[in-house]
Every structure is written in structure tokens, then in C-alpha cells.
């Protein structure tokens, strides 16, 4: 087993394509569940901030093929689907064989990513821009405008954590802010949506600020999602104390008389 720890500033996750969506839908209908520790790690890398523990379930090839040919409705995709695809176990073979530092040979191996330490604020970057190149030359690109469902609360990252680490920390996140890109590949406009201290959502469009509903936020074409770790009571008290100290400091600075 070869392990590597790497700091990660954000998780850049791709939107699953049609076949991947059908496979994910088939696995969910067939009862396949992502568990921790079900797969035996044969090799690969683990990253500090990247991770995965993806299981093989009991869904059969028959149910998978049946879902492809029987489903005519568009398959909705969620941010959890994007995360499961990102953290999925990957087989490395052929030209992608991993060079083992123990035997110094290229070996067929299995690559797994695991989150070791969860951040206070987790940034999820949904890859919405596709860049096309032919023979090494950039030929333009396009924007992926598919809607991705994302929860306002209760995004649990526990299944993507290293088992020993996930059991010692909170793993549930609540949405703090969203950045939406309106427009196409060649140009557009960014708008921010932020949850206030009162729990209400606000739209920040240049100089214009207006309140919006939860349902309006969930209909956004999310590009950047910012989730805040739900803190246990002790941590929440610490956050409140820090916030009060900052507010008091700002008040004291404002109250100081100006120097002549």
C-alpha cells in the first residue's frame, strides 16, 4: 500500500455524463451503497483532502442494462452523484500502471482517495466548462448547463473520509454560499448568493442586494458551492466567542477619537 497526503484547496468535481448517470441510478435503485472499508486497497494514493471509500454492491449487469434501455426520462444529477464519481475507486492498468516504490515495478493497482481532515469551509467547484483540443491545439470549448441538485443542509461527507478520521469529527455540512455563472463559454456574469446570520438567503448582483427564497437558491445553476462544517456545541460556542470578540474590536476601533 502506498499512501500520499496532499493539501487540497477545493474539490473540482465533474458532472457525470449520460452513461455515468445511468450507472449511478442503476446502483441506487439496486440498493448499492457506498460504505467505508468494504473494498480492499491494493495500491494507489490517498490525499489529504481527497478521498474515497466506494463499494461494489450487488447490482447486476442485467439491472444496469435494463435501466439504460428502459429509462426514457432524463436522469437528474445531484452534487452527491458528482462526489461519488469523483471519489470512485479507480483501476490503474495498461499505460496507467502505478510504479510501486517497494518493488520499483509498474503494477496493476487500485487508486483510492480519502479525506483525512475536513475543512471548516468546504469549496466544491462544479466543472461547467469543457475545453476541446485536437492534436495538442486548443480548438475552443463549451459550457455544461445541466442542473445539479444540491442540498441546503445535511451534506454528509462521512462516506468519503478515512474510517478512523471520520469517526472522530463532525462530517455534516450546511450550505453557506453559492456562485452562479450566467451566460455561455465565451462570456457571462457571476452572481453570489449568501446565507445570512438570520438564515435568510440574499442575492448579490453587483450593487444590487435582494432577498431570495430557499427554493430559488435550489434552482440555481451552481458553479461554486461553499459549505460550512456543522460544529458540535463546544465548537459552536467557540465560534460565537470569536465572533463577539471581533465585533467588540470593531466597535472599539470605531469609537476611538480621530487624531488631530
CORNOR-V530897 format. One record per backbone hydrogen bond with DSSP energy under -1.0 kcal/mol. CO is the residue of the C=O (numbers start at 0). NH is the residue of the N-H. Records with the same first field share a line. If there is no record, write none. Layout:
CO = NH ; NH
This chain:
10 = 124
12 = 126
16 = 20
17 = 21
18 = 22
19 = 23
20 = 24
21 = 25
22 = 26
23 = 27
24 = 28
25 = 29
26 = 31
46 = 48
49 = 113
50 = 113
59 = 63
60 = 64
61 = 65
62 = 66
63 = 67
64 = 68
65 = 69
66 = 70
76 = 148
77 = 81
78 = 82
79 = 83
80 = 84
81 = 85
82 = 86
89 = 110
91 = 108
92 = 95
93 = 96
97 = 106
99 = 103
104 = 99
106 = 97
108 = 91
110 = 89
112 = 51
114 = 161
119 = 228
121 = 226
122 = 10
123 = 224
124 = 12
127 = 143
129 = 141
131 = 138
133 = 136
136 = 133
139 = 131
141 = 129
148 = 78
151 = 174
154 = 172
156 = 159
157 = 160
159 = 114
161 = 165
162 = 166
164 = 167
170 = 156
171 = 229
172 = 154
173 = 227
175 = 194
176 = 225
177 = 192
178 = 222 ; 223
179 = 190
181 = 188
186 = 183
188 = 181
190 = 179
191 = 203
192 = 177
193 = 201
195 = 198
199 = 195
200 = 211
201 = 193
202 = 209
203 = 191
204 = 207
207 = 204
209 = 202
212 = 216
213 = 217
216 = 219
219 = 221
222 = 125
223 = 178
224 = 123
225 = 175 ; 176
226 = 121
227 = 173
231 = 235
232 = 236
233 = 237
234 = 238
235 = 239
236 = 240
237 = 241
238 = 242
239 = 243
240 = 244
241 = 245
242 = 246
243 = 247
244 = 248
245 = 249
246 = 250
247 = 251
248 = 252
249 = 253
250 = 254
